Structure formats: C-alpha cells, structure tokens
C-alpha cells in the first residue's frame, strides 16, 4: 500500500488542492468491445475484446487498488462493459472495498437479455444509458444500429424496476442542437435521477466539425439553467464545465456553480477525474488520451498524485488564453480535452465557451 508521504503528497498540497490525494470520479474502461457503431465513439469500439485487455486477476487487483484510493464514485464503462463476462465480479469486488459503483452499458440485445436484478445485487447503484437523438430515427442513426432507441427506453424501465437509479447521457453535437427541446421533454417522461449533457470533444470518431458553436451552446446552457432547481431530475454537464459559470452568474449553486450536485468544486479532466483504459493505461480522462502510466506496473494512486500531467492539470493558474484569466477558472477551467483536440494544447482556452472574462484575476 502506498501512503501519501511515499507518493510525495504533503499536507500543504492537500490544503491547497482538494483533489491532490485522490480523484472524485474514476472511469474504468473495462473493455473496448461493443456491438454498436456510434458516429462519435471516443473508444473507436470494436466487435471483439482486445487481446491485451486486463485479465480477470489483473482487474480484481486493480479493483482492490482503487478501493485503497477510496474515490467517491467508480464508473465501469467501455465499449460495452457487459462484453466482459466477469464485469459483475469486478463490480462486487469494488463494492466490497467500499466504493460506489456505476455501470454504463450499451443498449444492445445483450442488455435486453441481462438480469437487471443481478446488476443491482452486485452492488451497482446507478446505470447510465445514452440518448443522443430525441427520436428513434436520429438516435439510431447516431448509434449506427436500428432499434437502439427503443432498447434504451426499455432499459430505463427495467433499471427503475430493479431499483437502480438511472442517468441519461446526451451528446450535444453541431447537428443535434436543434433537438434540445425534444430531449428536454423526453427527460420529463423518463424521469432519470440525472441528465448528463456531454459537449462533444473531437477524439476517436468525432471530428472538429462536429463540435457545437460556442454561441449556440451558450443558448442551450441558458435553457438548461432554467431547469436547474425546477426539473424532477438533476442536471450536469460533461466536458461542458462552463455551465457551472453560467449557474454561478445566475446565483444558482453559489460559488460552486453546482446546485444539488454531489461532485465538488472545479472537477475536470485530471483534476478530480481519472480514466483507466482496457489495457491499464491511465489518462486524465477518456477524452484526453495522454499515457501517464500503466496500472500493470504502477499503483494508480501514484500516477494520479505524481504524474506531471495530472499535477499541472490540477493547477488552475496553468491555464492559457481567456481560461487562464477568467474569474470563474477555479469552478470551471474549461474542457482540457476539447482544448487539446482542437489546438493540440491541453492548457489552451476552451473554444466552445463564448464568455469573455475580466482581464484582472481576482
């Protein structure tokens, strides 16, 4: 076991940085195998599991190591995590170690035949499902397989019946922004615990031309902000951190810009977030694919605490452009993944934010 002193983290570091010791969210891509062919897949998922995927013994060891780090939330993702037959064994090991575990499966025929009660019995608390089109036509086109929309709606029903809380993930792209009112109405019908709106990052199969324009996105965020505190579901963004800025400007959520959210102040790639690939590579997130080490050789805690990329990403004063001088940089900080995807610099300003900050830092 690695203690903080051994890993180089001091009490002074902890007092300055609430994320120095451990991440708040760990995303573990347990496999890249998936039966879908999504247009903007981060993982560029394949039909079959990778030959170098972590073995069951390695996966269970990693679950134990993550339990030592005690992140508040572990999400088992993919690809399609259900393509690993031992995924519930991994979940049981993680929950036995005291972690809260979520599962992010693909809405395939495999999911329709899965025992949702067994998922809940393995200790998994939340299941996240994706809706990237507000109709069967648009969603199935996005996902590349007919019938995915209807299977997703059915999976929501099955998850509710099994006592799982449901999170619906929606990817916003330049081509589906006009569907936002229909997405919003659909959330009121499905009643998830959380609606997570992901602002596209150009990585994997997604290109720069798919990223929403900043002004149009700001208008969508204004509509989303109207829902915070009134909708029967919580709302958060992924790689859309400037939504927190907008909430703070409106006086919703106080200094954190997050009303009713469990995740703390300023969480973003590498700063409260850690990603582990199917082959054990650790990155600041799945959308910021820097190879910072491999869990086969190094404890993930040592990578998270000490790797220069993680350390730099936790420093809000290291940001460049308007993000670096923005008065909301500590609660937002912009998408480091989108900055990297569009400029090649993970510390550049986020081009999806239209806000013009004050020049003087507070």
C-alpha positions in Angstrom: 0.0 0.0 0.0 1.3 3.5 -0.9 0.8 6.2 1.7 0.7 9.9 0.9 4.3 10.6 2.1 5.6 7.8 -0.1 3.8 9.2 -3.1 5.1 12.7 -2.5 1.8 14.3 -1.4 2.2 16.7 1.6 -0.4 18.1 4.0 0.3 21.5 2.4 -0.7 20.0 -1.0 -4.0 18.8 0.4 -4.8 22.1 2.0 -4.3 23.9 -1.3 -5.8 21.2 -3.6 -8.8 19.1 -2.6 -8.0 16.8 -5.5 -4.3 16.2 -4.7 -4.8 12.9 -2.8 -7.5 11.1 -4.9 -9.9 11.6 -7.8 -13.6 12.1 -7.2 -14.5 10.1 -10.3 -12.7 7.1 -11.8 -13.8 5.9 -15.2 -12.6 2.4 -15.9 -13.0 1.2 -19.5 -13.1 -2.5 -18.7 -13.3 -3.4 -22.4 -13.4 -1.7 -25.8 -15.6 -4.4 -27.3 -19.1 -3.2 -28.3 -21.8 -4.3 -30.8 -22.7 -0.7 -31.7 -21.0 1.6 -34.3 -21.6 5.1 -32.8 -20.7 8.0 -35.0 -18.7 9.8 -32.4 -17.3 6.9 -30.3 -14.4 8.0 -28.1 -13.1 4.5 -27.9 -13.5 3.6 -31.6 -15.0 0.4 -30.2 -14.5 -2.9 -31.9 -16.6 -6.0 -32.1 -14.2 -8.2 -30.2 -12.2 -7.8 -27.0 -8.6 -6.7 -27.2 -6.0 -9.5 -26.7 -4.1 -7.3 -24.3 -7.2 -6.4 -22.2 -6.6 -6.7 -18.4 -7.1 -10.3 -17.3 -9.6 -11.1 -14.6 -6.8 -11.4 -12.0 -5.4 -8.0 -13.0 -8.9 -6.5 -13.0 -9.6 -7.7 -9.5 -6.2 -6.5 -8.3 -7.0 -3.1 -9.8 -10.4 -3.0 -8.0 -8.5 -3.5 -4.7 -6.1 -0.8 -5.5 -8.9 1.6 -6.4 -10.6 0.7 -3.1 -7.4 1.8 -1.3 -7.7 5.2 -3.0 -11.4 5.4 -2.0 -12.8 7.6 -4.8 -16.4 8.6 -4.1 -17.5 7.0 -7.4 -16.3 4.3 -9.8 -17.9 4.0 -13.3 -17.4 0.8 -15.2 -17.6 1.8 -18.9 -16.4 0.7 -22.3 -17.0 0.0 -25.2 -19.8 -2.1 -23.7 -18.8 -3.3 -20.2 -21.3 -6.2 -20.5 -19.0 -7.7 -23.2 -16.8 -8.7 -20.2 -18.4 -11.8 -18.7 -16.7 -11.0 -15.4 -17.9 -7.4 -15.1 -20.2 -8.2 -12.2 -17.4 -9.9 -10.4 -15.4 -6.7 -10.8 -18.3 -4.7 -9.5 -18.7 -7.0 -6.5 -15.0 -6.7 -5.7 -15.2 -2.9 -5.9 -18.3 -2.6 -3.8 -16.8 -5.0 -1.2 -13.9 -2.5 -1.0 -16.4 0.3 -0.1 -16.8 2.0 -3.4 -20.0 3.3 -5.0 -20.2 1.7 -8.5 -22.0 2.8 -11.6 -22.3 0.9 -14.9 -22.5 2.4 -18.4 -23.7 -0.4 -20.8 -24.6 -0.1 -24.5 -28.3 -0.6 -25.4 -27.8 -3.8 -27.3 -29.7 -7.1 -27.5 -27.3 -8.3 -24.9 -28.5 -5.7 -22.4 -32.2 -6.7 -23.1 -31.4 -10.3 -22.0 -29.4 -9.2 -18.9 -30.7 -9.7 -15.4 -31.1 -6.1 -14.1 -31.7 -7.5 -10.6 -28.3 -9.2 -10.8 -26.7 -5.9 -11.7 -28.3 -4.4 -8.6 -27.3 -7.4 -6.4 -23.7 -6.9 -7.5 -23.8 -3.6 -5.6 -24.1 -1.4 -8.6 -26.2 1.7 -7.7 -26.6 3.5 -10.9 -26.8 2.6 -14.6 -26.1 5.3 -17.3 -27.7 5.0 -20.7 -27.2 7.2 -23.7 -29.8 9.1 -25.8 -28.1 11.1 -28.5 -31.2 11.6 -30.6 -34.6 12.5 -29.4 -36.3 10.2 -31.8 -35.7 6.7 -33.0 -34.6 7.9 -36.4 -32.0 10.3 -35.1 -30.7 8.2 -32.2 -30.4 5.0 -34.2 -28.5 7.0 -36.9 -26.1 8.3 -34.3 -25.6 4.9 -32.8 -25.3 3.0 -36.1 -27.7 0.2 -35.2 -31.5 0.1 -35.7 -33.6 -0.5 -32.6 -31.2 1.2 -30.2 -33.6 3.9 -29.2 -36.4 1.6 -28.3 -34.0 -0.7 -26.4 -32.7 2.3 -24.4 -36.3 3.3 -23.4 -36.9 -0.3 -22.3 -33.6 -0.4 -20.4 -34.7 2.7 -18.4 -37.9 0.9 -17.4 -36.0 -2.3 -16.4 -33.5 -0.3 -14.4 -36.2 1.5 -12.5 -38.0 -1.8 -11.8 -34.7 -3.3 -10.4 -34.2 -0.4 -8.0 -31.3 1.1 -10.0 -31.0 4.9 -10.3 -30.8 6.0 -13.9 -28.6 8.5 -15.5 -29.3 9.5 -19.1 -26.3 10.8 -21.1 -26.8 13.0 -24.1 -24.1 14.1 -26.5 -24.6 17.6 -28.0 -23.1 18.0 -31.4 -23.5 20.7 -34.1 -26.0 18.5 -35.9 -28.4 17.8 -33.0 -28.6 21.1 -31.1 -32.0 21.7 -32.6 -33.3 18.6 -30.9 -32.7 20.1 -27.4 -36.4 20.9 -26.7 -37.3 17.3 -27.6 -34.5 16.0 -25.4 -35.8 18.1 -22.5 -39.3 16.8 -23.0 -38.1 13.2 -23.1 -36.3 13.6 -19.8 -39.5 14.7 -18.2 -41.1 11.4 -19.5 -38.2 9.1 -18.5 -37.6 10.7 -15.1 -33.9 9.9 -14.6 -32.1 10.8 -11.4 -29.6 12.7 -13.5 -29.4 14.1 -17.0 -25.8 14.4 -18.1 -25.2 16.6 -21.1 -21.9 15.9 -22.9 -20.5 18.6 -25.1 -18.6 16.8 -27.9 -14.9 16.5 -27.9 -13.1 15.8 -31.2 -11.4 12.5 -30.3 -12.0 8.9 -31.5 -14.5 9.0 -34.4 -15.6 12.6 -33.7 -14.2 15.4 -35.8 -13.6 19.2 -35.2 -16.6 20.0 -37.4 -18.9 18.2 -35.1 -18.2 20.5 -32.1 -21.1 22.9 -31.4 -20.5 26.6 -32.0 -19.9 28.5 -28.8 -22.7 31.0 -29.1 -25.3 28.3 -29.9 -24.1 26.2 -27.0 -24.4 29.2 -24.6 -28.1 29.4 -25.7 -28.6 25.8 -24.9 -27.0 26.2 -21.5 -29.3 29.1 -20.8 -32.3 26.8 -21.4 -30.7 24.1 -19.2 -30.1 26.6 -16.4 -33.8 27.3 -16.4 -34.4 23.7 -15.5 -32.0 23.6 -12.5 -33.9 23.5 -9.3 -37.3 23.0 -11.1 -36.9 19.8 -13.0 -37.6 16.5 -11.3 -34.0 15.4 -12.2 -30.6 16.7 -11.6 -28.6 18.2 -14.5 -24.9 18.2 -15.0 -22.5 18.6 -18.0 -19.5 16.5 -19.1 -16.8 18.5 -20.9 -19.1 21.5 -20.6 -17.7 22.9 -17.5 -18.7 26.5 -18.3 -22.3 25.5 -17.5 -21.1 26.0 -13.9 -20.0 29.5 -14.7 -23.5 30.3 -16.1 -25.1 28.9 -13.0 -22.9 30.9 -10.8 -23.7 34.1 -12.8 -27.4 33.3 -12.2 -26.8 32.8 -8.4 -27.6 29.1 -8.7 -25.3 26.9 -6.7 -23.3 29.7 -5.0 -19.6 29.7 -5.6 -19.6 26.2 -6.9 -21.9 26.8 -9.7 -23.4 23.4 -9.0 -26.9 23.2 -7.4 -27.8 19.9 -5.9 -24.7 18.1 -7.3 -22.5 15.7 -5.4 -19.4 16.4 -7.4 -17.3 19.2 -5.9 -15.9 22.5 -6.9 -13.9 22.6 -10.2 -13.8 19.0 -11.1 -12.4 18.4 -14.6 -10.0 16.1 -16.6 -7.1 15.2 -14.3 -8.5 17.4 -11.5 -10.7 15.0 -9.7 -11.1 12.7 -12.8 -9.0 9.7 -13.7 -9.5 7.3 -16.6 -8.2 3.8 -16.9 -8.2 2.0 -20.3 -9.0 -1.6 -21.1 -5.2 -2.3 -21.3 -4.5 -0.5 -18.0 -3.2 2.9 -19.3 -4.1 5.8 -17.0 -5.1 9.1 -18.5 -6.6 12.4 -17.2 -9.9 11.3 -18.9 -11.0 9.2 -21.8 -11.2 12.3 -23.9 -7.7 13.4 -23.1 -5.7 10.4 -24.1 -2.3 11.0 -22.6 -0.4 7.9 -21.5 0.6 8.7 -17.9 1.5 5.1 -16.9 0.0 1.7 -16.7 -1.6 0.0 -13.6 0.3 -3.2 -14.5 3.5 -1.5 -13.4 2.4 1.4 -11.2 -0.2 1.9 -8.5 -2.9 4.2 -10.0 -2.7 6.4 -6.9 1.0 7.1 -7.6 0.1 8.0 -11.2 -2.7 10.3 -10.2 -0.9 12.1 -7.4 2.5 12.5 -9.0 2.5 12.4 -12.8 3.4 15.8 -14.2 0.3 16.0 -16.4 -2.1 15.3 -13.6 -0.2 17.8 -11.3 -0.3 20.5 -14.0 -4.0 19.9 -14.8 -4.8 20.5 -11.1 -3.3 24.0 -11.3 -6.0 26.5 -12.5 -3.2 29.1 -12.9 -1.5 27.0 -15.5 -4.4 27.6 -18.0 -3.8 29.7 -21.0 -5.8 32.1 -23.1 -9.1 33.5 -21.7 -9.5 30.4 -19.5 -6.3 31.5 -17.6 -7.6 35.0 -16.9 -11.2 34.0 -16.3 -12.6 34.8 -12.8 -14.5 31.5 -13.0 -11.4 29.4 -13.8 -11.4 27.6 -10.4 -15.0 26.4 -10.7 -14.8 25.8 -14.5 -11.4 25.7 -16.1 -12.8 24.8 -19.4 -12.6 21.5 -21.2 -8.9 20.5 -21.3 -9.8 17.6 -23.7 -11.5 19.9 -26.2 -8.7 22.5 -26.0 -6.3 19.7 -26.8 -8.5 18.2 -29.5 -8.8 21.5 -31.4 -5.4 23.1 -30.6 -3.0 20.4 -29.6 -2.5 22.2 -26.2 -4.4 20.8 -23.2 -3.9 24.1 -21.4 -5.3 26.3 -24.1 -8.7 28.1 -23.8 -11.8 26.1 -24.4 -13.1 27.2 -27.8 -16.7 26.1 -27.0 -17.1 28.8 -24.4 -18.3 32.3 -25.6 -17.7 34.1 -22.3 -15.3 37.0 -22.3 -13.7 37.2 -18.9 -12.4 40.2 -17.0 -8.7 40.7 -17.6 -7.9 41.1 -13.9 -7.6 37.9 -11.9 -9.4 38.0 -8.6 
